[in-house]
């Protein structure tokens, strides 16, 4: 049975693994404009300026890049208990942990592809120190005067061996709504975009052409305007950040975007999706055919393939 819509309030934060922790921290602070908000050994907690929670991103030193966990905040204690009960009833049990600052207990589980998900409710609202206090009381932190100045973590795009199985995990057990998808001529679903909110998407599953499990395509941070994305491209050139493609526009979801790589080897998207909301409660699932996708991104750019996601930026 499909869970009640709204049991998951929003994407809380993501964890990335990096083989070069110092360089990755420098990328996210100097280039993107995040703020360090604590460190525990080889794990660093960072936040975007408009996040009300303790952190938006967790960087952990590992031998290889990739995604650690995706944290989803429930809409309340009862909503969290419903999701835990549904996961256990469906044979996808997890475990409780309390291992992140600013948060209470997290219920750790995994999708069919093995990507770790953390569900939680208890969260401390961020209180900025004097040097980061904003002029406006409805803003958690002053906007940094460095880098791109991204506002928030926007979405996570997983690679998956079986897109449909993982998308149905999000829909049937967590309450996500599908908004758009790609269906190949064979009938196989090659990608699906899903949302927990009024945003057009929060989570994406894209087919991993290698058949591997548990890999990451990218995580994305939202900027305010298209001009911010253009500025991010200029800043990348000036500072040596590797640009994979863009600035450009996705046909699916209409996101204006830039793909770059951080020094640890993870693909990062900068995007401007703020004007695209799905407000219709009966929004139809939009399906793109193989022929339609062969046309590439909007304006004719070749579609980025998932084989560029093995952890090393492709040679320019």
Secondary structure by P-SEA (a helix, b strand, c coil): ccccccccccccbbbbbbccaaaaaaaaacccccccccccccbbbbbcccccccccbbbbbcccccccbbbbbcccaaaaaaaaaaaaaacbbbbbbcccccccbbbbbbcccbbbbbbbccccccccccccccccccccccccccccccccccbbbbbcccaaaaaaaaacccccccccccccccccccbbbbbcccccccbbbbbccccccccccbbbbbcccaaaaaaaaaaaaacccccccccbbbccccccbbbbbcccbbbbbbbccccccccccccccccccaaaaaaccccccccccccccccccccc
